[in-house]
Amino acid sequence: MISIKTFEEISLMREGGKILSNLLKELEKMIKPGINTLELDRFAYEYILSFGAKPSFLHYNGFPCSVCVSINEVLIHGIPQKDIIIKEGDTISVDAGVYYKGFHTDAARTFIVGDIGKEVKKLIEITEKSFFDGIKYAKEGNRLFDISSSIEKTVTKAGFFVVREYVGHGIGRKLHEEPSIPNYGKAGTGPILKSGMVLAIEPMVLQKSPRVVTRADGWTVAATNGLTTAHYENTIVVTKDKPEILTI
């Protein structure tokens, strides 16, 4: 069942979303050659706690850290580690969640370190663009897969691929709620969108092939061809008009 949030609940999620948005901005400032990904995780943990909130991801289904930090060919769920050092030319996807006053928010960004190639730059730009193209349809009366279809069209038109095994999701009192939101689908199908639905929309995009593999740690999901990937996510509220983005 897809829950409809009240005005008061959305207000609380708006507060948590602001904490999360500002955290991602602070992490972007920290991402430089020589820093290890565990340092990012430790900063995120302390930052979130300083607002009386909790990291949504820490211990979620056994995940050991407060944020996911995924580098280059790693698409999602990268585990921060002291021996993973960021270097010039890397792309860094940071996915984070904040649990505040009983509600979760979830967002991700892909950052760059120094100079990257034109194709990787295009990949990151298209991933973000597909999110904004998709949420144009996130208003009352449309169908859920109107969002999904738009994301897929933007990505495939640019020559890239959406991952098919991992999807966006509803969000609220639980980190993952109904509905599941694939980044592909047939427009005009899926549940009817209603005002007050809160959704985590997250294009996850690959080059040359949509194939991914989960590594031996049970979490890290990477492109099988070793090419750079990108991830962009925000928590949004469906309204009668344009959606409200809570994490930007």
Backbone as numpy.savetxt, mean C-alpha at the origin, in Angstrom:
# Nx Ny Nz CAx CAy CAz Cx Cy Cz
-19.29 -9.67 5.02 -20.13 -8.47 5.02 -19.25 -7.22 5.02
-19.58 -6.27 4.18 -18.81 -5.03 4.08 -19.39 -4.02 5.06
-18.57 -3.56 5.99 -19.06 -2.64 7.01 -19.11 -1.21 6.49
-20.08 -0.47 7.00 -20.21 0.96 6.71 -19.81 1.72 7.97
-18.83 2.59 7.85 -18.35 3.33 9.01 -19.22 4.57 9.26
-19.39 4.90 10.53 -20.13 6.10 10.91 -19.24 7.33 10.77
-19.85 8.49 10.86 -19.09 9.74 10.82 -18.03 9.77 11.91
-18.41 9.32 13.10 -17.48 9.34 14.24 -16.32 8.37 14.00
-16.60 7.21 13.46 -15.55 6.23 13.18 -14.59 6.74 12.10
-15.14 7.35 11.08 -14.29 7.91 10.03 -13.42 9.03 10.58
-13.95 9.80 11.50 -13.16 10.88 12.13 -11.95 10.31 12.85
-12.14 9.18 13.54 -11.02 8.54 14.23 -10.02 7.99 13.22
-10.51 7.41 12.14 -9.61 6.89 11.11 -8.85 8.02 10.42
-9.49 9.16 10.32 -8.82 10.33 9.74 -7.62 10.74 10.60
-7.76 10.66 11.92 -6.66 10.99 12.82 -5.52 9.98 12.66
-5.88 8.70 12.63 -4.85 7.67 12.45 -4.18 7.79 11.09
-4.96 8.14 10.08 -4.40 8.31 8.75 -3.39 9.43 8.66
-3.63 10.49 9.42 -2.68 11.61 9.43 -1.35 11.18 10.07
-1.42 10.41 11.15 -0.20 9.88 11.77 0.57 9.05 10.75
-0.12 8.21 10.04 0.51 7.33 9.06 1.11 8.12 7.89
0.37 9.08 7.38 0.87 9.91 6.29 2.16 10.63 6.69
2.16 11.19 7.88 3.35 11.91 8.35 4.52 10.96 8.60
4.22 9.75 9.07 5.28 8.75 9.26 5.98 8.46 7.93
5.21 8.25 6.88 5.81 7.94 5.58 6.67 9.10 5.07
6.25 10.32 5.36 7.04 11.48 4.96 8.36 11.53 5.74
8.31 11.18 7.01 9.54 11.15 7.82 10.47 10.03 7.35
9.93 8.90 7.03 10.75 7.79 6.54 11.41 8.13 5.20
10.69 8.84 4.36 11.27 9.25 3.07 12.53 10.09 3.29
12.50 10.96 4.30 13.67 11.80 4.60 14.86 10.95 5.05
14.58 9.84 5.71 15.64 8.99 6.25 16.29 8.09 5.21
15.58 7.83 4.13 16.04 6.82 3.16 17.19 7.39 2.32
18.38 6.95 2.66 19.61 7.40 1.98 20.59 6.24 1.91
21.56 6.30 1.01 22.57 5.24 0.96 23.27 5.07 2.31
23.42 3.82 2.73 24.12 3.52 3.97 23.22 3.19 5.14
21.95 3.58 5.08 21.05 3.26 6.19 20.54 1.83 6.01
20.38 1.12 7.11 19.83 -0.23 6.99 18.33 -0.21 7.26
17.63 -1.21 6.75 16.18 -1.17 6.81 15.63 -1.37 8.22
16.42 -1.99 9.11 15.96 -2.14 10.49 15.90 -0.78 11.18
16.78 0.15 10.80 16.73 1.50 11.36 15.40 2.17 11.02
14.91 1.96 9.81 13.62 2.51 9.41 12.51 1.93 10.27
12.58 0.63 10.50 11.56 -0.04 11.30 11.56 0.47 12.74
12.73 0.64 13.31 12.80 1.11 14.70 12.27 2.54 14.83
12.60 3.37 13.84 12.06 4.73 13.86 10.54 4.70 13.78
10.01 3.88 12.87 8.56 3.80 12.70 7.87 3.35 13.98
8.44 2.36 14.65 7.87 1.86 15.91 7.77 2.98 16.95
8.86 3.69 17.15 8.87 4.75 18.15 7.95 5.90 17.75
7.93 6.22 16.47 7.10 7.32 15.98 5.62 7.02 16.22
5.20 5.83 15.85 3.79 5.46 16.01 3.40 5.46 17.48
4.24 4.90 18.33 3.93 4.85 19.76 3.86 6.24 20.37
4.63 7.18 19.84 4.66 8.54 20.41 3.31 9.24 20.30
2.43 8.75 19.44 1.10 9.34 19.27 0.01 8.54 19.99
0.44 7.59 20.81 -0.53 6.76 21.51 -1.17 5.72 20.61
-0.53 5.43 19.50 -1.02 4.44 18.54 -0.15 3.19 18.60
-0.50 2.20 17.79 0.28 0.97 17.70 0.53 0.63 16.23
1.66 -0.01 15.94 1.89 -0.47 14.56 0.95 -1.63 14.22
0.18 -1.46 13.17 -0.79 -2.51 12.80 -0.11 -3.82 12.42
1.09 -3.73 11.85 1.73 -4.92 11.28 2.49 -5.75 12.31
2.93 -5.13 13.39 3.80 -5.82 14.35 3.08 -7.02 14.95
3.62 -8.21 14.71 3.10 -9.50 15.18 1.81 -9.92 14.46
1.40 -9.19 13.42 0.21 -9.59 12.68 0.50 -10.88 11.92
-0.20 -11.92 12.27 0.05 -13.26 11.70 1.52 -13.67 11.82
2.18 -13.13 12.85 3.58 -13.47 13.10 4.60 -12.57 12.43
4.16 -11.51 11.74 5.14 -10.62 11.11 5.97 -9.95 12.20
7.31 -9.94 12.06 8.17 -9.55 13.18 8.44 -8.06 13.32
7.97 -7.23 12.40 8.36 -5.82 12.40 7.15 -4.89 12.30
7.42 -3.59 12.42 6.36 -2.59 12.41 6.00 -2.12 11.02
6.94 -2.20 10.08 6.69 -1.82 8.69 7.29 -2.87 7.77
6.78 -2.92 6.55 7.40 -3.73 5.51 8.29 -2.82 4.67
9.52 -3.25 4.44 10.45 -2.48 3.60 10.93 -3.41 2.49
10.53 -3.11 1.27 10.76 -4.00 0.13 11.63 -3.30 -0.90
12.76 -3.88 -1.23 13.75 -3.23 -2.09 13.81 -3.87 -3.47
13.76 -3.02 -4.48 13.96 -3.43 -5.89 12.98 -4.50 -6.34
13.45 -5.75 -6.53 12.58 -6.80 -7.05 11.58 -7.32 -6.02
11.76 -6.95 -4.75 10.80 -7.37 -3.71 9.55 -6.50 -3.83
8.42 -7.15 -4.04 7.16 -6.43 -4.27 6.51 -6.00 -2.96
6.37 -6.92 -2.02 5.70 -6.64 -0.74 6.28 -7.52 0.36
6.00 -7.11 1.60 6.27 -7.89 2.81 7.75 -8.10 3.11
8.60 -7.21 2.60 10.01 -7.29 2.96 10.22 -7.06 4.45
11.01 -7.93 5.07 11.26 -7.83 6.52 12.50 -6.96 6.76
12.36 -5.86 7.51 13.53 -5.03 7.82 14.61 -5.83 8.56
15.86 -5.60 8.15 16.99 -6.31 8.76 18.21 -5.39 8.82
19.03 -5.62 9.81 20.23 -4.81 10.00 21.21 -4.95 8.85
21.25 -6.13 8.23 22.24 -6.37 7.18 21.72 -6.04 5.78
20.53 -5.46 5.67 20.04 -4.99 4.38 20.30 -3.48 4.32
21.31 -3.11 3.55 21.77 -1.73 3.49 21.28 -1.08 2.20
20.66 0.07 2.32 20.17 0.80 1.15 21.34 1.43 0.42
21.29 1.33 -0.92 22.39 1.88 -1.72 21.85 2.75 -2.85
22.75 3.49 -3.46 22.42 4.35 -4.59 21.77 3.53 -5.70
20.67 4.06 -6.25 19.98 3.40 -7.34 18.89 2.43 -6.92
18.71 2.24 -5.60 17.66 1.35 -5.11 16.29 2.02 -5.19
15.26 1.19 -5.29 13.89 1.63 -5.04 13.42 0.95 -3.76
12.76 1.73 -2.91 12.38 1.26 -1.58 10.88 1.42 -1.40
10.15 0.32 -1.31 8.73 0.38 -1.01 8.51 0.19 0.49
7.85 1.16 1.09 7.54 1.09 2.52 6.03 0.98 2.68
5.60 -0.07 3.35 4.18 -0.32 3.62 4.01 -0.29 5.13
3.05 0.52 5.60 2.88 0.68 7.05 1.42 0.77 7.41
1.12 0.41 8.65 -0.23 0.52 9.17 -0.21 1.10 10.57
-1.26 1.85 10.90 -1.38 2.45 12.22 -2.72 2.04 12.84
-2.66 1.57 14.08 -3.87 1.23 14.84 -4.06 2.31 15.89
-5.13 3.09 15.73 -5.33 4.27 16.58 -6.79 4.36 17.01
-7.00 4.36 18.32 -8.34 4.50 18.90 -9.33 3.49 18.32
-8.82 2.26 18.11 -9.70 1.18 17.72 -9.82 0.92 16.23
-9.06 1.70 15.42 -9.19 1.55 13.97 -7.82 1.56 13.29
-7.73 0.79 12.21 -6.51 0.70 11.41 -6.58 1.60 10.19
-5.43 2.10 9.77 -5.25 2.68 8.45 -3.99 2.05 7.85
-3.89 2.07 6.52 -2.85 1.33 5.82 -2.43 2.13 4.59
-1.12 2.25 4.36 -0.63 3.01 3.20 0.76 2.53 2.82
1.12 2.73 1.55 2.44 2.35 1.05 2.92 3.36 0.02
4.23 3.51 -0.05 4.87 4.37 -1.04 6.12 3.67 -1.57
6.48 3.98 -2.80 7.76 3.53 -3.34 8.66 4.73 -3.55
9.80 4.73 -2.85 10.75 5.83 -2.90 11.97 5.43 -3.73
12.69 6.42 -4.20 13.90 6.14 -4.98 15.11 6.73 -4.26
16.25 6.10 -4.50 17.51 6.58 -3.93 18.45 6.92 -5.09
18.65 8.21 -5.31 19.56 8.63 -6.38 18.96 8.43 -7.76
19.82 8.18 -8.71 19.41 8.05 -10.11 18.90 6.63 -10.40
17.80 6.57 -11.10 17.26 5.28 -11.55 16.99 5.39 -13.05
16.83 4.27 -13.69 16.58 4.27 -15.12 15.20 4.79 -15.48
15.03 5.16 -16.74 13.76 5.71 -17.21 12.60 4.73 -17.03
12.86 3.45 -17.27 11.79 2.46 -17.19 11.32 2.28 -15.75
12.24 2.30 -14.80 11.86 2.17 -13.40 11.11 3.42 -12.94
11.57 4.56 -13.37 10.86 5.80 -13.04 9.43 5.76 -13.58
9.28 5.29 -14.80 7.96 5.15 -15.41 7.11 4.17 -14.61
7.71 3.06 -14.19 7.00 2.06 -13.41 6.40 2.67 -12.14
7.20 3.44 -11.42 6.73 4.04 -10.18 5.64 5.07 -10.45
5.81 5.86 -11.49 4.81 6.87 -11.84 3.49 6.24 -12.25
3.56 5.17 -13.03 2.34 4.50 -13.49 1.63 3.82 -12.32
2.38 3.25 -11.40 1.77 2.62 -10.23 0.95 3.63 -9.44
1.53 4.79 -9.19 0.80 5.83 -8.47 -0.39 6.34 -9.31
-0.17 6.55 -10.59 -1.24 7.04 -11.47 -2.41 6.07 -11.49
-2.12 4.77 -11.50 -3.19 3.78 -11.55 -4.07 3.85 -10.31
-3.46 4.16 -9.16 -4.25 4.35 -7.94 -5.24 5.49 -8.12
-4.76 6.63 -8.58 -5.64 7.79 -8.71 -6.66 7.61 -9.83
-6.29 6.90 -10.89 -7.26 6.58 -11.93 -8.36 5.68 -11.37
-7.94 4.72 -10.55 -8.91 3.78 -9.98 -9.90 4.42 -9.03
-9.41 5.29 -8.16 -10.31 5.82 -7.13 -11.28 6.88 -7.68
-11.12 7.26 -8.93 -12.14 8.12 -9.56 -13.51 7.44 -9.54
-13.50 6.12 -9.47 -14.74 5.35 -9.48 -15.22 4.99 -8.07
-14.49 5.43 -7.05 -14.83 5.08 -5.67 -15.89 6.03 -5.12
-17.07 5.93 -5.68 -18.18 6.74 -5.18 -19.46 5.93 -5.18
-20.38 6.35 -4.36 -21.61 5.61 -4.15 -22.32 5.30 -5.47
-22.77 4.06 -5.59 -23.51 3.64 -6.77 -22.69 2.92 -7.81
-21.39 3.14 -7.82 -20.52 2.39 -8.74 -20.29 0.98 -8.20
-19.63 0.17 -9.01 -19.29 -1.20 -8.59 -17.81 -1.27 -8.21
-17.52 -2.17 -7.28 -16.15 -2.28 -6.77 -15.13 -2.51 -7.88
-15.48 -3.38 -8.83 -14.49 -3.71 -9.85 -14.35 -2.64 -10.92
-15.15 -1.58 -10.82 -14.88 -0.38 -11.64 -13.50 0.17 -11.26
-13.21 0.15 -9.96 -11.90 0.59 -9.47 -10.81 -0.34 -9.99
-11.04 -1.63 -9.81 -10.07 -2.66 -10.21 -9.77 -2.59 -11.70
-10.81 -2.48 -12.51 -10.65 -2.45 -13.95 -9.84 -1.24 -14.40
-10.10 -0.10 -13.79 -9.38 1.12 -14.15 -7.90 1.00 -13.83
-7.58 0.43 -12.66 -6.18 0.23 -12.29 -5.49 -0.67 -13.31
-6.12 -1.77 -13.64 -5.53 -2.71 -14.59 -5.29 -2.07 -15.94
-6.26 -1.29 -16.42 -6.12 -0.65 -17.73 -4.95 0.31 -17.77
-4.80 1.10 -16.73 -3.69 2.05 -16.68 -2.35 1.33 -16.69
-2.25 0.26 -15.90 -1.00 -0.49 -15.79 -0.67 -1.21 -17.09
-1.63 -1.92 -17.65 -1.34 -2.72 -18.85 -1.11 -1.85 -20.07
-1.80 -0.72 -20.14 -1.59 0.20 -21.26 -0.15 0.70 -21.29
0.45 0.82 -20.11 1.84 1.28 -20.01 2.85 0.15 -20.22
2.36 -1.07 -20.40 3.25 -2.20 -20.66 3.70 -2.95 -19.42
3.02 -2.70 -18.28 3.37 -3.36 -17.03 2.29 -4.37 -16.63
2.50 -5.02 -15.48 1.60 -6.08 -15.03 1.20 -5.87 -13.57
-0.06 -6.18 -13.24 -0.48 -6.19 -11.84 -0.32 -7.59 -11.29
0.07 -7.68 -10.03 0.15 -8.98 -9.38 -1.28 -9.50 -9.19
-1.46 -10.80 -9.31 -2.81 -11.36 -9.22 -3.05 -12.11 -7.91
-1.98 -12.46 -7.22 -2.15 -13.23 -5.98 -2.44 -12.36 -4.76
-2.17 -11.06 -4.85 -2.33 -10.18 -3.70 -3.23 -9.01 -4.07
-4.06 -8.58 -3.10 -5.13 -7.63 -3.40 -5.25 -6.58 -2.30
-5.97 -5.51 -2.60 -6.35 -4.55 -1.58 -7.49 -5.12 -0.75
-8.03 -4.29 0.15 -8.97 -4.84 1.13 -9.75 -3.73 1.84
-10.88 -4.13 2.41 -11.56 -3.25 3.34 -10.72 -3.11 4.60
-11.00 -2.08 5.38 -10.19 -1.82 6.58 -11.02 -1.05 7.60
-10.71 -1.25 8.87 -11.44 -0.57 9.93 -11.02 -1.10 11.29
-11.95 -1.71 11.99 -11.59 -2.30 13.29 -10.60 -3.45 13.12
-10.63 -4.07 11.96 -9.63 -5.08 11.60 -8.77 -4.54 10.48
-7.53 -5.01 10.42 -6.61 -4.56 9.37 -7.10 -5.01 8.00
-7.59 -6.23 7.92 -8.12 -6.76 6.65 -9.59 -7.13 6.85
-10.44 -6.40 6.17 -11.88 -6.65 6.20 -12.37 -6.92 4.78
-13.63 -7.31 4.68 -14.27 -7.39 3.37 -14.46 -5.98 2.82
-14.36 -5.78 1.52 -14.17 -6.78 0.47 -12.70 -6.92 0.09
-12.34 -7.99 -0.60 -11.05 -8.08 -1.26 -11.12 -7.25 -2.54
-10.02 -6.54 -2.84 -10.04 -5.60 -3.96 -8.87 -5.90 -4.90
-9.07 -6.74 -5.90 -8.00 -7.02 -6.85 -7.68 -5.81 -7.70
-6.49 -5.79 -8.27 -6.09 -4.72 -9.18 -6.38 -5.09 -10.63
-7.36 -5.95 -10.80 -7.83 -6.36 -12.12 -9.29 -6.76 -11.97
-10.05 -6.69 -13.04 -11.44 -7.10 -12.96 -12.27 -6.50 -14.07
-13.51 -6.89 -14.12 -14.44 -6.45 -15.15 -15.27 -5.29 -14.63
-15.20 -4.16 -15.30 -16.00 -2.99 -14.91 -17.49 -3.36 -14.89
-18.22 -2.74 -13.97 -19.65 -2.99 -13.87 -20.01 -4.21 -13.05
-19.01 -4.84 -12.42 -19.26 -6.02 -11.58 -18.72 -5.78 -10.18
-19.03 -6.71 -9.29 -18.59 -6.58 -7.90 -19.64 -5.89 -7.06
-19.43 -5.83 -5.75 -20.40 -5.20 -4.84 -20.64 -3.73 -5.20
-21.85 -3.29 -4.94 -22.17 -1.88 -5.13 -21.51 -1.06 -4.02
-20.86 0.02 -4.40 -20.19 0.88 -3.43 -21.20 1.77 -2.72
-21.00 1.94 -1.42 -21.88 2.77 -0.60 -21.06 3.76 0.21
-21.61 4.92 0.46 -20.93 5.91 1.29 -20.61 5.31 2.65
-19.39 5.58 3.13 -18.98 5.07 4.43 -18.16 3.80 4.36
-18.07 3.19 3.17 -17.13 2.08 3.03 -15.71 2.63 3.07
-14.82 1.95 3.78 -13.43 2.37 3.86 -12.57 1.26 3.26
-11.76 1.63 2.28 -11.03 0.66 1.47 -9.54 1.01 1.41
-8.71 -0.02 1.43 -7.27 0.14 1.19 -7.01 -0.29 -0.25
-6.78 0.68 -1.11 -6.55 0.43 -2.53 -5.04 0.42 -2.75
-4.51 -0.66 -3.36 -3.05 -0.76 -3.42 -2.54 -1.45 -4.69
-2.36 -0.69 -5.76 -1.71 -1.26 -6.95 -0.31 -1.79 -6.63
-0.03 -3.01 -7.07 1.27 -3.65 -6.92 1.68 -4.08 -8.32
2.76 -3.51 -8.83 3.02 -3.55 -10.27 4.41 -4.11 -10.57
4.47 -4.93 -11.65 5.71 -5.59 -12.03 6.04 -5.33 -13.50
7.30 -5.58 -13.85 7.77 -5.46 -15.22 7.87 -6.83 -15.89
7.49 -6.87 -17.17 7.69 -8.03 -18.07 6.82 -9.25 -17.75
6.50 -9.44 -16.47 5.75 -10.64 -16.07 5.07 -10.39 -14.72
3.87 -10.97 -14.50 3.21 -10.83 -13.21 3.63 -11.88 -12.19
4.56 -12.74 -12.53 4.89 -13.88 -11.67 5.72 -13.45 -10.46
5.34 -13.99 -9.30 6.06 -13.71 -8.06 6.34 -15.01 -7.32
7.27 -14.92 -6.39 7.61 -16.06 -5.55 7.73 -15.59 -4.12
7.30 -16.44 -3.18 7.49 -16.15 -1.76 8.78 -16.81 -1.30
9.65 -16.03 -0.71 10.96 -16.55 -0.30 10.87 -17.40 0.96
12.00 -17.97 1.34 12.05 -18.98 2.40 11.59 -18.45 3.76
11.64 -17.11 3.97 11.19 -16.57 5.26 9.67 -16.62 5.41
8.96 -16.96 4.34 7.52 -17.08 4.41 6.77 -15.78 4.23
7.48 -14.68 4.09 6.86 -13.37 3.96 7.24 -12.65 2.66
8.52 -12.58 2.38 9.03 -11.75 1.29 8.53 -12.24 -0.06
7.81 -11.37 -0.78 7.27 -11.69 -2.10 8.03 -10.89 -3.15
8.64 -11.58 -4.10 9.52 -10.93 -5.07 9.18 -11.36 -6.50
9.52 -10.49 -7.44 9.37 -10.82 -8.86 10.30 -11.97 -9.22
9.79 -12.95 -9.94 10.61 -14.10 -10.29 11.71 -13.74 -11.29
11.51 -12.65 -12.05 12.51 -12.27 -13.05 13.57 -11.31 -12.52
13.46 -10.95 -11.25 14.47 -10.09 -10.63 14.37 -8.62 -10.98
13.34 -8.22 -11.72 13.20 -6.82 -12.12 12.49 -6.00 -11.04
12.78 -4.72 -11.01 12.23 -3.81 -10.00 10.70 -3.76 -10.06
10.08 -3.67 -8.89 8.63 -3.61 -8.74 8.24 -2.30 -8.07
6.93 -2.03 -7.96 6.46 -0.82 -7.29 5.13 -1.08 -6.60
4.87 -0.30 -5.56 3.68 -0.47 -4.71 3.23 0.92 -4.26
1.95 1.18 -4.37 1.39 2.45 -3.90 0.02 2.17 -3.29
-0.22 2.72 -2.10 -1.46 2.40 -1.38 -1.91 3.58 -0.52
-3.23 3.74 -0.45 -3.84 4.65 0.51 -5.14 4.06 1.04
-5.53 4.51 2.20 -6.84 4.19 2.77 -7.81 5.30 2.37
-8.93 4.91 1.76 -9.88 5.90 1.26 -11.28 5.63 1.82
-12.10 6.67 1.80 -13.51 6.56 2.18 -14.37 6.80 0.95
-15.29 5.91 0.68 -16.26 6.10 -0.40 -17.29 7.12 0.04
-17.61 8.07 -0.84 -18.64 9.07 -0.56 -19.60 9.14 -1.75
-20.56 10.05 -1.68 -21.48 10.23 -2.81 -20.81 10.95 -3.97
-19.70 11.62 -3.67 -18.97 12.34 -4.71 -17.58 11.71 -4.83
-16.53 12.50 -4.83 -15.19 11.94 -4.92 -14.77 11.37 -3.57
-13.91 10.34 -3.57 -13.51 9.71 -2.31 -12.61 10.62 -1.48
-12.62 10.37 -0.19 -11.67 11.05 0.71 -10.48 10.14 0.96
-9.28 10.65 0.78 -8.07 9.88 1.06 -7.62 10.21 2.48
-7.53 9.20 3.32 -7.21 9.42 4.74 -5.72 9.42 5.03
-4.91 8.97 4.09 -3.49 8.73 4.38 -2.57 9.51 3.46
-2.97 10.72 3.09 -2.15 11.51 2.19 -2.02 12.94 2.71
